[in-house]
Amino acid sequence: MTNEATVFLIDDDEMLRQHMVLLVEEAGYSVRSFPSAEDFLLVCSSDLRGCVVSDIRMKGMSGIALQAKMVEKEVTLPFILISAYADVKMAVEAMRKGAYDFLEKPLKDMEFLDKVAAAMAQDRTVAAQETEALATRTKLNNLTGREREVLDCLLQGMANKVIAMELGIAERTVEYHRARVMNKMSAESLAELVRMTVSVDRHGQSG
């Protein structure tokens, strides 16, 4: 498996699955199809990019159970469920638990492709945010202990004079460390510095 953004199609109806594969390929996306949720789980991992389209009712594991397994595996791909009319209530409940969207049978080709396109765009946005957060985390880890203290004070809205009293250092020393923090973080303003650190917090912080 590669990290190329891929549409993962899961349905035990072979004719419908082949039809969806054809539509997705014609739309220019990479696609992989699976006849069961169990087959998809064999290749499913948290580093996959793209989206998942799965029927709700299948032989073996259902689409609802698959969504729960993906949550366990920390797979955050946008998840689109295909539901018959009787399954709409389940699909709505799945969305409350994090599913991206659902489609009703019989599938309408353009609606299907529109939802796939939206899901793929959502995944690209999340991937870009995660990349930015990782870069910011690396920069944070390169700060010295004193620089990190100054940064923490800045994030609390403290002025340089207050930071100097808080840390027991000269105000000019605070200004020096503040300039170093801004330079190391590649931030042009305090507002940008705050945005960057908030992004790291949102995506989980390590180190």
C-alpha positions as CSV (number, residue, x, y, z in Angstrom):
1,M,0.0,0.0,0.0
2,T,1.2,3.5,-0.7
3,N,0.0,6.8,0.8
4,E,-1.4,8.0,-2.5
5,A,-4.9,9.4,-1.9
6,T,-7.3,6.6,-2.8
7,V,-11.0,5.9,-2.9
8,F,-11.6,2.6,-1.0
9,L,-14.8,1.0,-2.1
10,I,-16.4,-1.8,0.0
11,D,-19.5,-3.6,-1.2
12,D,-20.4,-7.3,-1.5
13,D,-22.6,-6.5,-4.6
14,E,-20.0,-7.1,-7.3
15,M,-22.0,-5.4,-10.1
16,L,-22.4,-2.2,-8.0
17,R,-18.8,-2.3,-6.9
18,Q,-17.5,-2.6,-10.4
19,H,-19.8,0.3,-11.5
20,M,-18.5,2.5,-8.7
21,V,-14.9,1.6,-9.6
22,L,-15.5,2.7,-13.2
23,L,-17.1,6.0,-12.1
24,V,-14.2,6.8,-9.7
25,E,-11.5,5.9,-12.3
26,E,-13.2,8.0,-15.0
27,A,-13.2,10.9,-12.5
28,G,-9.4,10.6,-12.2
29,Y,-9.1,9.1,-8.7
30,S,-7.0,6.1,-7.6
31,V,-9.3,3.4,-6.5
32,R,-9.2,0.1,-4.7
33,S,-12.3,-2.2,-4.1
34,F,-13.0,-4.9,-1.6
35,P,-15.9,-7.4,-1.4
36,S,-16.1,-7.3,2.4
37,A,-15.2,-5.1,5.3
38,E,-12.9,-7.9,6.6
39,D,-10.9,-7.7,3.4
40,F,-10.5,-4.0,3.7
41,L,-9.4,-4.2,7.3
42,L,-6.4,-6.4,6.2
43,V,-4.9,-3.3,4.6
44,C,-6.5,-0.6,6.7
45,S,-4.0,1.6,8.7
46,S,-3.9,5.1,10.1
47,D,-1.5,6.4,7.4
48,L,-4.0,5.8,4.6
49,R,-5.1,8.9,2.6
50,G,-8.3,9.3,0.7
51,C,-11.8,8.2,1.7
52,V,-13.9,5.1,2.3
53,V,-17.2,4.3,0.7
54,S,-19.0,1.3,2.2
55,D,-22.4,-0.4,2.0
56,I,-24.1,-0.7,5.4
57,R,-25.5,-4.2,4.9
58,M,-23.0,-6.8,3.7
59,K,-22.3,-10.5,4.4
60,G,-20.1,-10.7,7.4
61,M,-19.1,-7.3,9.0
62,S,-21.5,-4.4,8.4
63,G,-20.5,-0.9,7.3
64,I,-21.5,0.3,10.8
65,A,-19.2,-2.3,12.4
66,L,-16.4,-1.3,10.0
67,Q,-16.7,2.3,11.0
68,A,-16.3,1.3,14.7
69,K,-13.2,-0.8,13.8
70,M,-11.7,2.2,11.9
71,V,-12.2,4.4,15.0
72,E,-10.4,1.8,17.1
73,K,-7.5,1.8,14.6
74,E,-7.4,5.6,14.6
75,V,-8.1,5.7,10.9
76,T,-9.5,9.1,10.2
77,L,-10.5,8.8,6.5
78,P,-13.8,10.4,5.6
79,F,-16.3,7.5,5.7
80,I,-19.3,7.5,3.3
81,L,-22.0,4.9,3.9
82,I,-24.3,3.5,1.2
83,S,-27.8,2.8,2.7
84,A,-31.0,1.3,1.5
85,Y,-34.1,3.4,2.6
86,A,-34.6,1.1,5.7
87,D,-31.0,1.8,6.8
88,V,-31.1,5.7,6.7
89,K,-31.7,5.9,10.5
90,M,-28.5,3.8,11.0
91,A,-26.6,6.0,8.6
92,V,-27.7,9.2,10.4
93,E,-26.6,7.6,13.7
94,A,-23.2,6.7,12.1
95,M,-22.8,10.4,11.1
96,R,-23.3,11.4,14.7
97,K,-20.4,9.0,15.5
98,G,-18.1,10.6,12.9
99,A,-19.1,9.2,9.5
100,Y,-18.7,11.9,6.8
101,D,-21.8,11.3,4.8
102,F,-24.2,8.7,3.4
103,L,-25.8,7.8,0.1
104,E,-29.2,6.2,-0.5
105,K,-29.7,3.4,-3.0
106,P,-30.2,3.4,-5.9
107,L,-27.1,5.4,-6.4
108,K,-27.2,8.5,-8.6
109,D,-23.9,8.7,-10.4
110,M,-23.3,12.4,-10.1
111,E,-24.4,12.6,-6.4
112,F,-22.0,9.7,-5.7
113,L,-19.1,11.5,-7.5
114,D,-19.9,14.8,-5.8
115,K,-19.8,13.2,-2.3
116,V,-16.5,11.4,-3.2
117,A,-15.0,14.6,-4.4
118,A,-16.0,16.4,-1.2
119,A,-14.7,13.6,1.0
120,M,-11.3,13.6,-0.9
121,A,-11.1,17.4,-0.5
122,Q,-11.8,17.0,3.2
123,D,-9.0,14.5,3.6
124,R,-6.6,16.8,1.7
125,T,-7.4,19.6,4.2
126,V,-6.8,17.3,7.2
127,A,-3.6,16.0,5.7
128,A,-2.3,19.5,5.1
129,Q,-3.2,20.5,8.7
130,E,-1.4,17.4,10.1
131,T,1.7,18.2,8.0
132,E,1.7,21.8,9.3
133,A,1.2,20.6,12.9
134,L,4.1,18.2,12.6
135,A,6.4,21.0,11.2
136,T,5.3,23.3,14.1
137,R,5.9,20.5,16.6
138,T,9.5,20.1,15.3
139,K,10.1,23.8,15.7
140,L,8.8,23.8,19.2
141,N,11.1,20.9,20.1
142,N,14.0,23.0,18.9
143,L,13.3,25.8,21.4
144,T,15.6,26.0,24.5
145,G,14.0,25.7,27.9
146,R,14.1,29.5,28.4
147,E,12.6,30.1,25.0
148,R,9.8,27.7,25.8
149,E,9.1,29.6,29.0
150,V,9.0,32.9,27.2
151,L,6.7,31.4,24.6
152,D,4.3,30.0,27.3
153,C,4.2,33.5,28.8
154,L,3.5,35.1,25.5
155,L,0.6,32.6,24.9
156,Q,-0.9,33.7,28.2
157,G,-0.9,37.3,26.9
158,M,1.8,38.6,29.1
159,A,3.7,41.8,28.1
160,N,7.5,41.7,28.0
161,K,7.7,43.6,31.4
162,V,5.4,41.1,33.0
163,I,7.3,38.2,31.6
164,A,10.6,39.6,32.9
165,M,9.1,39.8,36.4
166,E,7.6,36.3,36.1
167,L,10.9,34.7,35.0
168,G,13.2,36.9,37.1
169,I,15.2,38.2,34.1
170,A,15.8,41.5,32.5
171,E,13.2,42.9,30.0
172,R,15.9,43.2,27.3
173,T,16.6,39.5,27.9
174,V,12.9,38.8,27.3
175,E,13.0,40.8,24.1
176,Y,16.1,38.7,22.9
177,H,14.4,35.4,23.7
178,R,11.1,36.6,22.1
179,A,12.9,37.5,18.9
180,R,14.6,34.1,18.9
181,V,11.3,32.3,19.4
182,M,9.7,34.2,16.5
183,N,12.6,33.4,14.3
184,K,12.8,29.7,15.2
185,M,9.0,29.3,14.7
186,S,9.1,31.3,11.4
187,A,6.2,33.5,12.8
188,E,5.8,37.0,11.6
189,S,3.4,38.1,14.3
190,L,2.2,37.0,17.8
191,A,-1.2,36.1,16.2
192,E,0.5,33.7,13.8
193,L,2.5,32.2,16.7
194,V,-0.8,31.5,18.6
195,R,-2.4,30.0,15.5
196,M,0.6,27.6,15.0
197,T,0.5,26.4,18.6
198,V,-3.3,26.0,18.6
199,S,-2.9,23.8,15.5
200,V,-0.4,21.6,17.3
201,D,-2.8,21.3,20.3
202,R,-5.6,20.4,18.0
203,H,-3.7,17.5,16.4
204,G,-2.1,16.2,19.5
205,Q,1.2,17.3,20.9
206,S,4.3,15.1,21.5
207,G,7.8,15.8,22.7
